[in-house]
Amino acid sequence: MNEPSRKKTAVVTGASSGIGAATARALAAAGFEVFLGARRHDKLEEVARSIGGNAQPLDVTSEDSVESFVTQCPKAIDLLVNNAGGALGLEPIEDSDDQDWRTMWEVNVLGVARMTRAILPALRRAPDAHVIVVGSIAGFETYSGGAGYTAAKHGVRAVTRTLRLELLGEPIRVTEVCPGLAETEFSLVRFKGDSERADAVYRGLEPLTGDDVADCIVWATTRPPHVNIDEIVVRPRDQATATAIHRRDD
């Protein structure tokens, strides 16, 4: 008799809302067993319950938190989605806040490095594995007021490309997904709860949703194992660059 096929496992960071939550739902629908991590455990559990996933507290800026999270994951993991990240502030460099920059670096760059380093042994136990990093168009573009965030996302891009080189020859794919304007909690966090400023970012256009980005992630990871999608850049139709945006009059 044939043995039943093994269910694939996925880890998604920053999965309590936005792109992370949408990705967890989409992967569960695609047949993955999903392990979700985020700091807001109450929201995380809501997402996990809706998909039959496993929720564990996770702060990617803390090595202890990352290590504790990994102990709750399976010994073999097929997919790691490094989604945790975010921006703080939109001030010019002369008015920028060092702590905001440190936080963005810790979450976006070191968070990806910590999670990848911790999960790699489990990825190597899977027959074919995949690391997907949610970057941003800020990883290859710049804009006024965005130096701290674009520097961090440029760092994420460098880490991802280096990882691809270092894992060459192993059955582990590496993909970066780079969204443009996506209406999640991103701007609300950037503007530290100022909903009026956050809403203005998306006014006059139809931005991406978390589901749109999740669709790209699922597509990339469901290609045949020998096919590596190095990079996906996805923007709303009304956005050509970080600053070239068409807004319709309401």
C-alpha atoms as a printed R data frame, in Angstrom:
    type eleno elety resid chain resno       x      y       z
1   ATOM     1    CA   MET     A     1   0.000  0.000   0.000
2   ATOM     2    CA   ASN     A     2   1.131  3.536  -0.731
3   ATOM     3    CA   GLU     A     3   1.895  5.659   2.297
4   ATOM     4    CA   PRO     A     4  -0.205  8.832   2.644
5   ATOM     5    CA   SER     A     5   1.510 11.929   1.266
6   ATOM     6    CA   ARG     A     6   3.163 14.175   3.822
7   ATOM     7    CA   LYS     A     7   1.391 17.466   4.499
8   ATOM     8    CA   LYS     A     8   3.661 20.427   3.870
9   ATOM     9    CA   THR     A     9   4.398 22.817   6.719
10  ATOM    10    CA   ALA     A    10   4.809 26.587   6.581
11  ATOM    11    CA   VAL     A    11   5.960 29.205   9.085
12  ATOM    12    CA   VAL     A    12   4.676 32.765   8.654
13  ATOM    13    CA   THR     A    13   5.998 35.656  10.740
14  ATOM    14    CA   GLY     A    14   4.049 38.840  11.387
15  ATOM    15    CA   ALA     A    15   0.898 36.798  10.810
16  ATOM    16    CA   SER     A    16  -1.544 38.617  13.093
17  ATOM    17    CA   SER     A    17  -2.799 41.003  10.388
18  ATOM    18    CA   GLY     A    18  -2.264 42.346   6.881
19  ATOM    19    CA   ILE     A    19  -0.074 40.448   4.448
20  ATOM    20    CA   GLY     A    20   0.988 37.905   7.071
21  ATOM    21    CA   ALA     A    21  -2.564 36.964   8.046
22  ATOM    22    CA   ALA     A    22  -3.636 36.819   4.390
23  ATOM    23    CA   THR     A    23  -0.645 34.608   3.584
24  ATOM    24    CA   ALA     A    24  -1.435 32.230   6.432
25  ATOM    25    CA   ARG     A    25  -5.014 31.876   5.171
26  ATOM    26    CA   ALA     A    26  -3.926 31.390   1.569
27  ATOM    27    CA   LEU     A    27  -1.326 28.769   2.462
28  ATOM    28    CA   ALA     A    28  -3.837 26.855   4.577
29  ATOM    29    CA   ALA     A    29  -6.245 26.898   1.628
30  ATOM    30    CA   ALA     A    30  -3.414 25.541  -0.551
31  ATOM    31    CA   GLY     A    31  -2.996 22.572   1.807
32  ATOM    32    CA   PHE     A    32  -0.178 23.692   4.111
33  ATOM    33    CA   GLU     A    33  -0.141 23.157   7.857
34  ATOM    34    CA   VAL     A    34   0.618 26.691   9.030
35  ATOM    35    CA   PHE     A    35   2.562 27.828  12.101
36  ATOM    36    CA   LEU     A    36   1.937 31.500  12.777
37  ATOM    37    CA   GLY     A    37   4.049 33.911  14.790
38  ATOM    38    CA   ALA     A    38   3.540 37.537  15.857
39  ATOM    39    CA   ARG     A    39   3.717 39.780  18.921
40  ATOM    40    CA   ARG     A    40  -0.052 40.375  19.179
41  ATOM    41    CA   HIS     A    41  -0.993 36.898  20.311
42  ATOM    42    CA   ASP     A    42  -4.724 37.584  20.702
43  ATOM    43    CA   LYS     A    43  -5.079 38.627  17.062
44  ATOM    44    CA   LEU     A    44  -2.753 35.818  16.015
45  ATOM    45    CA   GLU     A    45  -4.940 33.214  17.702
46  ATOM    46    CA   GLU     A    46  -7.998 34.543  15.858
47  ATOM    47    CA   VAL     A    47  -6.261 33.995  12.525
48  ATOM    48    CA   ALA     A    48  -4.979 30.567  13.574
49  ATOM    49    CA   ARG     A    49  -8.416 29.403  14.710
50  ATOM    50    CA   SER     A    50  -9.960 30.430  11.398
51  ATOM    51    CA   ILE     A    51  -7.573 28.182   9.444
52  ATOM    52    CA   GLY     A    52  -6.795 25.411  11.916
53  ATOM    53    CA   GLY     A    53  -3.246 26.703  12.317
54  ATOM    54    CA   ASN     A    54  -0.860 26.829  15.240
55  ATOM    55    CA   ALA     A    55  -0.239 30.246  16.870
56  ATOM    56    CA   GLN     A    56   2.823 31.004  18.986
57  ATOM    57    CA   PRO     A    57   4.075 34.366  20.339
58  ATOM    58    CA   LEU     A    58   6.988 35.701  18.310
59  ATOM    59    CA   ASP     A    59   9.077 38.866  18.457
60  ATOM    60    CA   VAL     A    60  11.691 38.677  15.711
61  ATOM    61    CA   THR     A    61  13.783 41.342  17.477
62  ATOM    62    CA   SER     A    62  14.379 38.936  20.367
63  ATOM    63    CA   GLU     A    63  16.687 35.958  19.962
64  ATOM    64    CA   ASP     A    64  15.075 34.260  22.964
65  ATOM    65    CA   SER     A    65  11.611 34.694  21.450
66  ATOM    66    CA   VAL     A    66  12.769 33.284  18.119
67  ATOM    67    CA   GLU     A    67  14.382 30.279  19.795
68  ATOM    68    CA   SER     A    68  11.263 29.618  21.875
69  ATOM    69    CA   PHE     A    69   9.066 29.839  18.784
70  ATOM    70    CA   VAL     A    70  11.201 27.377  16.844
71  ATOM    71    CA   THR     A    71  10.911 24.764  19.602
72  ATOM    72    CA   GLN     A    72   7.146 24.713  18.956
73  ATOM    73    CA   CYS     A    73   7.565 24.086  15.226
74  ATOM    74    CA   PRO     A    74   7.949 20.740  13.434
75  ATOM    75    CA   LYS     A    75  11.377 19.203  12.929
76  ATOM    76    CA   ALA     A    76  10.949 19.574   9.158
77  ATOM    77    CA   ILE     A    77   9.590 22.781   7.603
78  ATOM    78    CA   ASP     A    78   8.899 23.230   3.908
79  ATOM    79    CA   LEU     A    79   8.354 26.993   3.788
80  ATOM    80    CA   LEU     A    80   9.429 30.026   5.798
81  ATOM    81    CA   VAL     A    81   7.695 33.320   4.998
82  ATOM    82    CA   ASN     A    82   9.675 36.163   6.562
83  ATOM    83    CA   ASN     A    83   6.921 38.761   6.627
84  ATOM    84    CA   ALA     A    84   7.447 40.639   9.913
85  ATOM    85    CA   GLY     A    85   8.590 44.199   9.208
86  ATOM    86    CA   GLY     A    86   7.390 47.758   9.009
87  ATOM    87    CA   ALA     A    87   8.210 51.460   8.796
88  ATOM    88    CA   LEU     A    88   8.342 54.189  11.418
89  ATOM    89    CA   GLY     A    89   8.147 57.880  10.585
90  ATOM    90    CA   LEU     A    90   8.474 59.896   7.398
91  ATOM    91    CA   GLU     A    91  10.846 62.633   8.499
92  ATOM    92    CA   PRO     A    92  13.807 63.891   6.460
93  ATOM    93    CA   ILE     A    93  17.219 62.702   7.573
94  ATOM    94    CA   GLU     A    94  17.983 65.952   9.416
95  ATOM    95    CA   ASP     A    95  14.914 65.393  11.627
96  ATOM    96    CA   SER     A    96  15.064 61.616  11.847
97  ATOM    97    CA   ASP     A    97  14.880 59.608  15.056
98  ATOM    98    CA   ASP     A    98  17.716 57.181  15.803
99  ATOM    99    CA   GLN     A    99  15.471 54.842  17.785
100 ATOM   100    CA   ASP     A   100  13.005 54.550  14.902
101 ATOM   101    CA   TRP     A   101  15.887 53.627  12.609
102 ATOM   102    CA   ARG     A   102  17.198 51.049  15.083
103 ATOM   103    CA   THR     A   103  13.756 49.495  15.409
104 ATOM   104    CA   MET     A   104  13.299 49.297  11.632
105 ATOM   105    CA   TRP     A   105  16.713 47.662  11.259
106 ATOM   106    CA   GLU     A   106  16.026 45.194  14.082
107 ATOM   107    CA   VAL     A   107  12.639 44.126  12.700
108 ATOM   108    CA   ASN     A   108  13.268 44.202   8.967
109 ATOM   109    CA   VAL     A   109  16.888 43.121   8.587
110 ATOM   110    CA   LEU     A   110  18.000 41.334  11.742
111 ATOM   111    CA   GLY     A   111  14.533 39.792  12.103
112 ATOM   112    CA   VAL     A   112  14.916 38.102   8.721
113 ATOM   113    CA   ALA     A   113  18.438 36.955   9.593
114 ATOM   114    CA   ARG     A   114  17.407 35.585  13.017
115 ATOM   115    CA   MET     A   115  14.393 33.684  11.732
116 ATOM   116    CA   THR     A   116  16.200 32.265   8.729
117 ATOM   117    CA   ARG     A   117  19.171 31.152  10.820
118 ATOM   118    CA   ALA     A   118  16.887 29.508  13.386
119 ATOM   119    CA   ILE     A   119  14.654 27.739  10.838
120 ATOM   120    CA   LEU     A   120  17.365 26.589   8.409
121 ATOM   121    CA   PRO     A   121  17.997 23.234  10.151
122 ATOM   122    CA   ALA     A   122  14.284 22.390   9.807
123 ATOM   123    CA   LEU     A   123  14.232 23.556   6.183
124 ATOM   124    CA   ARG     A   124  17.151 21.230   5.467
125 ATOM   125    CA   ARG     A   125  15.142 18.282   6.815
126 ATOM   126    CA   ALA     A   126  12.393 18.840   4.221
127 ATOM   127    CA   PRO     A   127  12.818 17.222   0.798
128 ATOM   128    CA   ASP     A   128  12.399 20.579  -0.960
129 ATOM   129    CA   ALA     A   129  12.194 23.821   1.007
130 ATOM   130    CA   HIS     A   130  11.610 27.495   0.330
131 ATOM   131    CA   VAL     A   131  12.391 30.823   2.009
132 ATOM   132    CA   ILE     A   132  10.187 33.732   0.971
133 ATOM   133    CA   VAL     A   133  11.022 37.234   2.175
134 ATOM   134    CA   VAL     A   134   8.433 39.992   1.974
135 ATOM   135    CA   GLY     A   135  10.499 42.985   0.963
136 ATOM   136    CA   SER     A   136   9.255 46.169  -0.653
137 ATOM   137    CA   ILE     A   137   9.789 48.411  -3.647
138 ATOM   138    CA   ALA     A   138  11.628 50.466  -0.989
139 ATOM   139    CA   GLY     A   139  14.352 47.835  -1.344
140 ATOM   140    CA   PHE     A   140  15.390 49.262  -4.707
141 ATOM   141    CA   GLU     A   141  13.849 52.758  -4.741
142 ATOM   142    CA   THR     A   142  14.221 55.766  -2.449
143 ATOM   143    CA   TYR     A   143  11.968 58.703  -1.620
144 ATOM   144    CA   SER     A   144  12.157 61.833   0.513
145 ATOM   145    CA   GLY     A   145  11.478 61.101   4.163
146 ATOM   146    CA   GLY     A   146  11.983 57.390   3.723
147 ATOM   147    CA   ALA     A   147  15.707 56.994   4.340
148 ATOM   148    CA   GLY     A   148  15.386 54.857   7.462
149 ATOM   149    CA   TYR     A   149  12.883 52.464   5.910
150 ATOM   150    CA   THR     A   150  14.463 52.311   2.462
151 ATOM   151    CA   ALA     A   151  17.877 51.675   4.039
152 ATOM   152    CA   ALA     A   152  16.398 48.780   5.999
153 ATOM   153    CA   LYS     A   153  14.608 47.314   2.990
154 ATOM   154    CA   HIS     A   154  17.736 47.702   0.852
155 ATOM   155    CA   GLY     A   155  19.398 45.654   3.595
156 ATOM   156    CA   VAL     A   156  16.654 43.026   3.376
157 ATOM   157    CA   ARG     A   157  17.231 42.789  -0.367
158 ATOM   158    CA   ALA     A   158  20.974 42.285   0.179
159 ATOM   159    CA   VAL     A   159  20.379 39.593   2.798
160 ATOM   160    CA   THR     A   160  17.925 37.758   0.531
161 ATOM   161    CA   ARG     A   161  20.236 37.810  -2.479
162 ATOM   162    CA   THR     A   162  23.174 36.675  -0.380
163 ATOM   163    CA   LEU     A   163  21.121 33.811   1.050
164 ATOM   164    CA   ARG     A   164  20.333 32.661  -2.494
165 ATOM   165    CA   LEU     A   165  24.080 32.464  -3.196
166 ATOM   166    CA   GLU     A   166  24.885 30.689   0.057
167 ATOM   167    CA   LEU     A   167  22.207 28.017  -0.433
168 ATOM   168    CA   LEU     A   168  23.056 27.358  -4.065
169 ATOM   169    CA   GLY     A   169  23.285 23.597  -4.574
170 ATOM   170    CA   GLU     A   170  20.862 22.794  -1.762
171 ATOM   171    CA   PRO     A   171  17.178 22.012  -2.428
172 ATOM   172    CA   ILE     A   172  16.054 25.316  -0.881
173 ATOM   173    CA   ARG     A   173  14.543 28.061  -3.016
174 ATOM   174    CA   VAL     A   174  14.775 31.754  -2.105
175 ATOM   175    CA   THR     A   175  12.274 34.377  -3.274
176 ATOM   176    CA   GLU     A   176  11.735 38.048  -2.475
177 ATOM   177    CA   VAL     A   177   8.244 39.494  -2.937
178 ATOM   178    CA   CYS     A   178   8.305 43.283  -3.234
179 ATOM   179    CA   PRO     A   179   4.936 45.032  -2.891
180 ATOM   180    CA   GLY     A   180   4.169 48.647  -3.631
181 ATOM   181    CA   LEU     A   181   1.245 50.409  -1.972
182 ATOM   182    CA   ALA     A   182  -0.728 47.802  -0.039
183 ATOM   183    CA   GLU     A   183  -3.505 48.889   2.310
184 ATOM   184    CA   THR     A   184  -2.803 47.080   5.557
185 ATOM   185    CA   GLU     A   185  -1.795 48.465   8.966
186 ATOM   186    CA   PHE     A   186   1.531 49.535   7.445
187 ATOM   187    CA   SER     A   187   0.780 53.273   7.250
188 ATOM   188    CA   LEU     A   188  -1.050 53.317  10.577
189 ATOM   189    CA   VAL     A   189   2.092 51.931  12.222
190 ATOM   190    CA   ARG     A   190   4.362 54.282  10.259
191 ATOM   191    CA   PHE     A   191   2.400 57.302  11.464
192 ATOM   192    CA   LYS     A   192   2.115 55.913  15.000
193 ATOM   193    CA   GLY     A   193  -1.668 55.614  15.063
194 ATOM   194    CA   ASP     A   194  -2.548 58.761  13.097
195 ATOM   195    CA   SER     A   195  -5.410 57.319  11.023
196 ATOM   196    CA   GLU     A   196  -5.946 60.508   9.032
197 ATOM   197    CA   ARG     A   197  -2.375 60.497   7.709
198 ATOM   198    CA   ALA     A   198  -2.546 56.742   7.149
199 ATOM   199    CA   ASP     A   199  -5.777 56.949   5.152
200 ATOM   200    CA   ALA     A   200  -4.370 59.740   2.969
201 ATOM   201    CA   VAL     A   201  -1.674 57.394   1.651
202 ATOM   202    CA   TYR     A   202  -4.299 55.339  -0.206
203 ATOM   203    CA   ARG     A   203  -6.770 58.095  -1.084
204 ATOM   204    CA   GLY     A   204  -7.734 58.383  -4.736
205 ATOM   205    CA   LEU     A   205  -6.471 54.980  -5.876
206 ATOM   206    CA   GLU     A   206  -7.156 51.290  -5.415
207 ATOM   207    CA   PRO     A   207  -4.165 49.907  -3.521
208 ATOM   208    CA   LEU     A   208  -3.094 46.306  -3.228
209 ATOM   209    CA   THR     A   209  -4.585 44.222  -0.455
210 ATOM   210    CA   GLY     A   210  -2.946 41.647   1.749
211 ATOM   211    CA   ASP     A   211  -4.711 38.994  -0.319
212 ATOM   212    CA   ASP     A   212  -3.068 40.293  -3.514
213 ATOM   213    CA   VAL     A   213   0.401 39.856  -2.037
214 ATOM   214    CA   ALA     A   214  -0.501 36.496  -0.488
215 ATOM   215    CA   ASP     A   215  -1.583 35.315  -3.943
216 ATOM   216    CA   CYS     A   216   1.934 36.068  -5.231
217 ATOM   217    CA   ILE     A   217   3.502 34.168  -2.341
218 ATOM   218    CA   VAL     A   218   1.359 31.076  -2.868
219 ATOM   219    CA   TRP     A   219   1.997 31.162  -6.617
220 ATOM   220    CA   ALA     A   220   5.775 31.323  -6.119
221 ATOM   221    CA   THR     A   221   5.897 28.454  -3.637
222 ATOM   222    CA   THR     A   222   3.592 26.175  -5.631
223 ATOM   223    CA   ARG     A   223   5.801 26.181  -8.755
224 ATOM   224    CA   PRO     A   224   7.643 22.903  -9.409
225 ATOM   225    CA   PRO     A   225  10.577 22.439  -7.000
226 ATOM   226    CA   HIS     A   226  13.177 23.052  -9.730
227 ATOM   227    CA   VAL     A   227  11.664 26.475 -10.528
228 ATOM   228    CA   ASN     A   228  12.917 29.372  -8.407
229 ATOM   229    CA   ILE     A   229  11.102 32.689  -8.696
230 ATOM   230    CA   ASP     A   230  13.899 35.024  -7.633
231 ATOM   231    CA   GLU     A   231  11.752 38.126  -7.278
232 ATOM   232    CA   ILE     A   232   8.209 39.381  -7.690
233 ATOM   233    CA   VAL     A   233   7.509 43.120  -7.870
234 ATOM   234    CA   VAL     A   234   3.800 43.855  -7.490
235 ATOM   235    CA   ARG     A   235   2.161 47.284  -7.425
236 ATOM   236    CA   PRO     A   236  -1.302 48.750  -7.883
237 ATOM   237    CA   ARG     A   237  -2.120 49.725 -11.458
238 ATOM   238    CA   ASP     A   238  -2.084 53.380 -10.364
239 ATOM   239    CA   GLN     A   239   1.516 53.232  -9.096
240 ATOM   240    CA   ALA     A   240   4.576 53.312 -11.353
241 ATOM   241    CA   THR     A   241   7.244 54.082  -8.728
242 ATOM   242    CA   ALA     A   242   7.304 54.883  -5.027
243 ATOM   243    CA   THR     A   243   6.388 58.480  -5.850
244 ATOM   244    CA   ALA     A   244   4.750 58.286  -9.312
245 ATOM   245    CA   ILE     A   245   1.120 57.651  -8.318
246 ATOM   246    CA   HIS     A   246  -2.084 58.466 -10.154
247 ATOM   247    CA   ARG     A   247  -4.858 59.629  -7.838
248 ATOM   248    CA   ARG     A   248  -8.398 60.121  -9.038
249 ATOM   249    CA   ASP     A   249 -10.498 63.024  -7.814
250 ATOM   250    CA   ASP     A   250 -13.385 61.825  -5.626
